[in-house]
């Protein structure tokens, strides 16, 4: 039951804390966008550390949940948000997560599309 409760907590955290901030950053406001990158970096750093870490998310599994959500939002994200996520998550690519590599490839392709427009 403990694992289930942790999973529920992580999903609630991602949806209640990260999604509203992401929506504000996607609005195009440059001030919010720059603070989004800083906040997102702190969030991801906490997510990628061990479960005993004191980061915002705290577990690797939370990062996996976040990547799943991020992947579904790629088609509607702005160029600035995608580039911020690409910079932050690119620093984690050495961790060997297949889901992370797939997400970064998806973002790279979408960024190229948006730059062409």
Backbone as ProteinMPNN parsed JSONL, in Angstrom:
{"seq_chain_A": "XXXXXXXXXXXXXXXXXXXXXXXXXXXXXXXXXXXXXXXXXXXXXXXXXXXXXXXXXXXXXXXXXXXXXXXXXXXXXXXXXXXXXXXXXXXXXXXXXXXXXXXXXXXXXXXXXXXXX", "coords_chain_A": {"N_chain_A": [[0.823, -1.201, 0.0], [2.025, 1.186, 0.662], [3.674, 1.892, -1.526], [1.727, 2.429, -3.47], [0.438, 4.64, -2.308], [2.538, 6.481, -2.37], [2.866, 6.766, -5.125], [0.403, 7.923, -5.819], [0.65, 10.323, -4.398], [2.814, 11.461, -5.819], [1.7, 11.829, -8.368], [-0.35, 13.649, -7.758], [1.199, 15.75, -6.819], [2.648, 16.489, -9.135], [0.518, 17.274, -10.79], [-0.767, 19.303, -9.299], [1.162, 21.162, -8.516], [3.238, 21.478, -10.491], [1.867, 21.647, -13.042], [0.178, 24.08, -13.029], [2.188, 26.074, -12.921], [3.588, 25.497, -15.221], [1.627, 26.077, -17.135], [1.413, 28.849, -16.827], [3.967, 29.612, -17.659], [3.831, 28.862, -20.291], [2.286, 30.808, -21.353], [3.666, 32.796, -22.576], [4.755, 35.004, -21.349], [7.704, 36.584, -20.724], [9.034, 37.004, -18.273], [7.865, 35.115, -16.562], [8.538, 32.841, -18.007], [11.367, 32.749, -17.808], [11.688, 32.401, -15.056], [10.394, 30.001, -14.854], [12.178, 28.186, -16.034], [14.254, 28.148, -14.135], [12.844, 27.264, -11.838], [11.897, 24.802, -12.805], [14.3, 23.477, -13.222], [15.217, 23.187, -10.569], [13.147, 21.56, -9.619], [13.429, 19.243, -11.204], [15.997, 18.45, -10.487], [15.575, 17.692, -7.841], [13.836, 15.583, -8.339], [15.371, 13.698, -9.635], [17.181, 12.774, -7.851], [17.988, 10.527, -5.126], [15.462, 8.808, -3.161], [15.73, 9.732, -0.616], [16.399, 12.299, -0.816], [16.077, 15.892, -0.52], [14.757, 17.321, -2.423], [12.279, 18.999, -4.502], [10.527, 17.12, -5.654], [11.553, 14.583, -5.083], [11.782, 11.739, -5.815], [12.949, 9.306, -8.206], [10.925, 8.083, -9.577], [8.952, 10.033, -9.64], [10.035, 11.764, -11.484], [9.767, 10.171, -13.734], [6.974, 10.09, -13.986], [6.543, 12.785, -14.471], [7.881, 13.047, -16.945], [6.201, 11.535, -18.542], [3.887, 13.114, -18.516], [4.938, 15.494, -19.596], [5.63, 14.602, -22.168], [3.126, 14.231, -23.334], [2.352, 16.844, -23.597], [3.997, 18.067, -25.442], [3.149, 18.627, -28.187], [1.638, 20.993, -27.874], [3.149, 22.804, -26.444], [5.053, 25.843, -26.021], [7.793, 27.245, -27.911], [9.766, 28.404, -26.257], [9.29, 27.185, -23.734], [9.747, 24.489, -24.355], [12.448, 24.614, -25.095], [13.596, 25.381, -22.669], [13.014, 23.124, -21.103], [14.448, 21.26, -22.544], [17.098, 22.139, -22.175], [17.374, 21.835, -19.377], [16.693, 19.103, -18.899], [18.475, 17.876, -20.581], [20.848, 17.849, -19.21], [20.587, 15.671, -17.622], [20.772, 13.471, -19.178], [22.815, 11.565, -19.143], [22.087, 9.691, -17.307], [20.893, 7.451, -18.294], [18.18, 6.77, -18.684], [15.747, 5.401, -20.658], [13.263, 6.481, -21.22], [13.738, 9.187, -20.753], [15.653, 9.759, -22.746], [14.055, 9.275, -25.027], [12.124, 11.28, -24.681], [13.715, 13.598, -24.915], [14.524, 13.372, -27.591], [12.054, 13.653, -28.862], [11.396, 16.283, -28.107], [13.495, 17.668, -29.319], [12.91, 17.26, -32.036], [10.419, 18.576, -32.188], [11.135, 21.21, -31.479], [12.729, 21.85, -33.664], [10.74, 21.831, -35.666], [9.137, 23.984, -34.797], [10.906, 26.112, -35.036], [11.14, 26.33, -37.748], [8.79, 27.459, -38.547]], "CA_chain_A": [[0.0, 0.0, 0.0], [2.884, 2.356, 0.744], [4.064, 2.239, -2.893], [0.56, 3.02, -4.117], [0.238, 5.972, -1.739], [3.609, 7.327, -2.888], [2.544, 7.033, -6.523], [-0.703, 8.882, -5.819], [1.227, 11.596, -3.966], [3.62, 12.004, -6.901], [0.789, 12.296, -9.423], [-1.012, 14.849, -7.249], [2.202, 16.806, -6.776], [2.903, 16.936, -10.508], [-0.644, 17.965, -11.345], [-1.183, 20.49, -8.553], [2.25, 22.126, -8.37], [3.946, 21.73, -11.729], [1.005, 22.036, -14.168], [-0.168, 25.513, -13.065], [3.381, 26.859, -13.234], [3.837, 25.232, -16.639], [0.632, 26.832, -17.907], [1.799, 30.261, -16.779], [5.161, 29.771, -18.491], [3.425, 28.694, -21.683], [1.516, 31.972, -21.782], [4.525, 33.663, -23.368], [5.317, 36.06, -20.517], [9.133, 36.297, -20.616], [9.428, 36.942, -16.864], [7.434, 33.801, -16.06], [9.296, 31.814, -18.714], [12.713, 32.626, -17.247], [11.593, 31.809, -13.72], [9.995, 28.608, -15.068], [13.376, 27.367, -16.251], [14.925, 28.013, -12.844], [12.017, 26.417, -10.989], [11.882, 23.473, -13.4], [15.612, 22.898, -12.945], [15.202, 22.762, -9.166], [12.194, 20.455, -9.515], [14.014, 18.048, -11.82], [17.131, 18.04, -9.656], [15.0, 16.956, -6.715], [13.204, 14.357, -8.831], [16.34, 12.72, -10.124], [17.997, 12.289, -6.746], [17.424, 9.371, -4.419], [14.231, 9.088, -2.418], [16.039, 10.407, 0.643], [16.758, 13.68, -1.135], [15.148, 16.908, -0.049], [14.302, 18.097, -3.565], [10.842, 19.254, -4.578], [9.758, 15.927, -5.976], [12.105, 13.59, -4.193], [12.061, 10.389, -6.272], [13.138, 9.06, -9.64], [9.617, 7.738, -10.139], [8.255, 11.287, -9.913], [10.573, 12.24, -12.76], [9.152, 9.359, -14.786], [5.601, 10.586, -14.132], [6.663, 14.089, -15.11], [8.222, 12.837, -18.356], [4.992, 11.065, -19.217], [3.031, 14.286, -18.686], [5.614, 16.386, -20.537], [5.527, 14.027, -23.515], [1.785, 14.469, -23.876], [2.175, 18.279, -23.823], [4.924, 18.563, -26.459], [2.512, 19.256, -29.354], [1.04, 22.307, -27.606], [4.077, 23.663, -25.709], [5.705, 26.908, -26.771], [9.205, 27.034, -28.195], [10.548, 28.757, -25.068], [9.118, 26.148, -22.702], [10.432, 23.281, -24.814], [13.891, 24.839, -25.019], [13.962, 25.353, -21.249], [12.985, 21.727, -20.675], [15.54, 20.59, -23.241], [18.343, 22.506, -21.492], [17.399, 21.249, -18.033], [16.696, 17.641, -18.944], [19.68, 17.447, -21.293], [21.892, 17.629, -18.209], [20.342, 14.376, -16.972], [20.759, 12.407, -20.185], [23.79, 10.54, -18.814], [21.548, 8.749, -16.326], [20.537, 6.229, -18.986], [16.757, 6.475, -18.752], [15.24, 5.334, -22.027], [12.151, 7.422, -21.307], [14.334, 10.512, -20.852], [16.221, 9.887, -24.105], [12.937, 9.387, -25.962], [11.529, 12.603, -24.513], [14.621, 14.6, -25.478], [14.444, 13.262, -29.057], [10.764, 14.226, -29.226], [11.507, 17.732, -27.946], [14.408, 18.161, -30.363], [12.16, 17.286, -33.292], [9.384, 19.624, -32.101], [11.83, 22.496, -31.503], [13.088, 22.072, -35.078], [9.501, 22.192, -36.369], [8.701, 25.329, -34.403], [11.868, 27.084, -35.56], [10.891, 26.462, -39.189], [7.558, 28.233, -38.762]], "C_chain_A": [[0.86, 1.254, 0.0], [3.311, 2.818, -0.653], [2.936, 2.919, -3.643], [0.336, 4.444, -3.613], [1.299, 6.941, -2.243], [3.32, 7.709, -4.333], [1.427, 8.071, -6.64], [-0.188, 10.264, -5.424], [1.995, 12.244, -5.11], [2.744, 12.543, -8.029], [0.073, 13.578, -8.999], [-0.034, 16.014, -7.228], [2.443, 17.368, -8.165], [1.724, 17.745, -11.026], [-0.993, 19.254, -10.606], [-0.097, 21.555, -8.443], [2.871, 22.475, -9.717], [3.032, 22.252, -12.841], [0.594, 23.506, -14.159], [1.023, 26.405, -13.421], [3.725, 26.708, -14.707], [2.886, 26.031, -17.511], [0.976, 28.313, -17.942], [3.003, 30.516, -17.672], [4.811, 29.68, -19.969], [2.661, 29.889, -22.225], [2.345, 32.941, -22.615], [5.127, 34.816, -22.592], [6.792, 35.731, -20.254], [9.602, 36.195, -19.17], [9.066, 35.579, -16.274], [8.253, 32.707, -16.714], [10.689, 31.647, -18.136], [12.664, 32.029, -15.841], [11.131, 30.355, -13.809], [11.229, 27.737, -15.243], [14.116, 27.13, -14.94], [14.154, 27.066, -11.927], [12.025, 24.974, -11.494], [13.206, 22.761, -13.134], [15.686, 22.389, -11.51], [14.298, 21.547, -8.969], [12.814, 19.165, -10.035], [15.201, 17.553, -11.001], [16.636, 17.234, -8.462], [14.412, 15.634, -7.143], [14.215, 13.282, -9.17], [17.236, 12.174, -9.02], [17.305, 11.122, -6.053], [16.214, 9.777, -3.597], [14.502, 9.757, -1.073], [16.393, 11.876, 0.42], [15.694, 14.644, -0.633], [14.679, 17.797, -1.192], [12.791, 18.2, -3.584], [10.04, 17.989, -4.823], [10.254, 14.718, -5.207], [12.39, 12.212, -4.742], [12.231, 10.332, -7.781], [11.798, 8.755, -10.303], [8.815, 9.0, -10.453], [8.742, 11.878, -11.228], [9.963, 11.46, -13.915], [7.713, 9.79, -15.045], [5.617, 11.925, -14.86], [6.98, 13.944, -16.591], [7.024, 12.357, -19.159], [4.06, 12.246, -19.507], [3.643, 15.233, -19.715], [5.479, 15.892, -21.974], [4.172, 14.308, -24.143], [1.556, 15.943, -24.202], [3.056, 18.84, -24.931], [4.213, 19.214, -27.65], [1.959, 20.662, -29.105], [1.95, 23.242, -26.817], [4.688, 24.715, -26.621], [7.182, 26.57, -26.965], [10.051, 27.32, -26.952], [10.473, 27.713, -23.971], [9.864, 24.886, -23.1], [11.952, 23.438, -24.729], [14.379, 24.821, -23.569], [14.012, 23.911, -20.752], [14.136, 20.949, -21.299], [16.879, 20.889, -22.548], [18.453, 21.802, -20.132], [17.528, 19.734, -18.096], [17.897, 17.086, -19.694], [20.835, 17.167, -20.346], [21.748, 16.285, -17.505], [20.525, 13.198, -17.915], [21.779, 11.299, -19.916], [23.275, 9.497, -17.838], [20.992, 7.476, -16.964], [19.065, 5.88, -19.046], [16.297, 6.507, -20.208], [14.099, 6.331, -22.226], [12.672, 8.853, -21.446], [14.926, 10.737, -22.236], [15.12, 10.055, -25.144], [12.299, 10.767, -25.895], [12.411, 13.671, -25.151], [14.636, 14.551, -27.005], [13.148, 13.886, -29.562], [10.818, 15.753, -29.17], [12.401, 18.323, -29.03], [13.69, 18.267, -31.705], [11.122, 18.409, -33.292], [10.004, 21.019, -32.137], [12.228, 22.825, -32.939], [11.875, 22.491, -35.893], [9.093, 23.619, -36.066], [9.641, 26.414, -34.927], [11.659, 27.325, -37.041], [9.694, 27.363, -39.482], [7.804, 29.695, -38.699]], "O_chain_A": [[0.483, 2.269, -0.586], [3.309, 4.017, -0.929], [3.166, 3.882, -4.375], [0.073, 5.35, -4.404], [0.994, 8.102, -2.516], [3.513, 8.862, -4.72], [1.501, 8.985, -7.461], [-0.55, 11.263, -6.046], [1.852, 13.443, -5.352], [3.028, 13.606, -8.581], [-0.088, 14.493, -9.806], [-0.394, 17.137, -7.579], [2.442, 18.584, -8.356], [1.916, 18.795, -11.64], [-1.47, 20.204, -11.226], [-0.409, 22.736, -8.291], [3.014, 23.653, -10.044], [3.392, 23.214, -13.519], [0.656, 24.141, -15.212], [0.867, 27.386, -14.149], [4.108, 27.675, -15.364], [3.299, 26.602, -18.52], [0.841, 28.959, -18.981], [3.054, 31.53, -18.369], [5.428, 30.346, -20.801], [2.414, 29.974, -23.428], [1.792, 33.812, -23.287], [5.949, 35.55, -23.142], [7.097, 34.714, -19.63], [10.478, 35.386, -18.864], [9.87, 34.968, -15.571], [8.629, 31.739, -16.052], [11.157, 30.518, -17.984], [13.527, 31.227, -15.485], [11.447, 29.557, -12.926], [11.312, 26.658, -14.656], [14.558, 26.012, -14.674], [14.739, 26.174, -11.313], [12.146, 24.036, -10.706], [13.22, 21.563, -12.851], [16.164, 21.281, -11.266], [14.645, 20.619, -8.239], [12.733, 18.122, -9.386], [15.381, 16.345, -10.845], [17.22, 16.207, -8.116], [14.477, 14.657, -6.396], [13.945, 12.092, -9.011], [17.97, 11.21, -9.238], [16.165, 10.784, -6.371], [15.979, 10.964, -3.369], [13.582, 10.295, -0.458], [16.656, 12.606, 1.376], [14.559, 14.254, -0.359], [14.245, 18.924, -0.952], [12.104, 17.568, -2.781], [8.968, 17.817, -4.242], [9.454, 13.913, -4.732], [13.222, 11.526, -4.15], [11.734, 11.179, -8.523], [11.567, 9.127, -11.453], [8.075, 9.029, -11.436], [7.954, 12.429, -11.996], [9.674, 12.033, -14.965], [7.28, 9.85, -16.196], [4.806, 12.167, -15.754], [6.4, 14.652, -17.413], [6.854, 12.731, -20.319], [3.514, 12.362, -20.604], [2.945, 15.719, -20.605], [5.241, 16.682, -22.887], [4.078, 14.591, -25.338], [0.67, 16.269, -24.992], [2.874, 19.993, -25.324], [4.646, 20.279, -28.09], [1.829, 21.442, -30.048], [1.559, 24.377, -26.544], [4.824, 24.512, -27.828], [7.738, 25.72, -26.27], [10.958, 26.551, -26.634], [11.483, 27.391, -23.346], [10.541, 24.278, -22.271], [12.657, 22.508, -24.337], [15.458, 24.302, -23.281], [14.952, 23.524, -20.058], [14.727, 20.081, -20.657], [17.695, 19.986, -22.359], [19.497, 21.248, -19.79], [18.376, 19.15, -17.422], [18.296, 15.944, -19.466], [21.701, 16.344, -20.642], [22.687, 15.815, -16.863], [20.442, 12.046, -17.489], [21.613, 10.189, -20.421], [23.964, 8.513, -17.57], [20.657, 6.526, -16.257], [18.731, 4.761, -19.436], [16.445, 7.517, -20.897], [13.988, 6.951, -23.284], [12.095, 9.647, -22.189], [14.723, 11.794, -22.833], [15.237, 10.887, -26.045], [11.971, 11.357, -26.924], [11.911, 14.553, -25.85], [14.749, 15.595, -27.648], [13.149, 14.575, -30.583], [10.342, 16.43, -30.081], [12.086, 19.371, -29.592], [13.849, 19.253, -32.424], [10.967, 19.112, -34.291], [9.449, 21.92, -32.766], [12.076, 23.966, -33.377], [11.963, 23.401, -36.718], [8.745, 24.378, -36.971], [9.198, 27.522, -35.229], [11.965, 28.407, -37.543], [9.61, 27.96, -40.556], [6.874, 30.486, -38.859]]}, "name": "protein", "num_of_chains": 1, "seq": "XXXXXXXXXXXXXXXXXXXXXXXXXXXXXXXXXXXXXXXXXXXXXXXXXXXXXXXXXXXXXXXXXXXXXXXXXXXXXXXXXXXXXXXXXXXXXXXXXXXXXXXXXXXXXXXXXXXXX"}
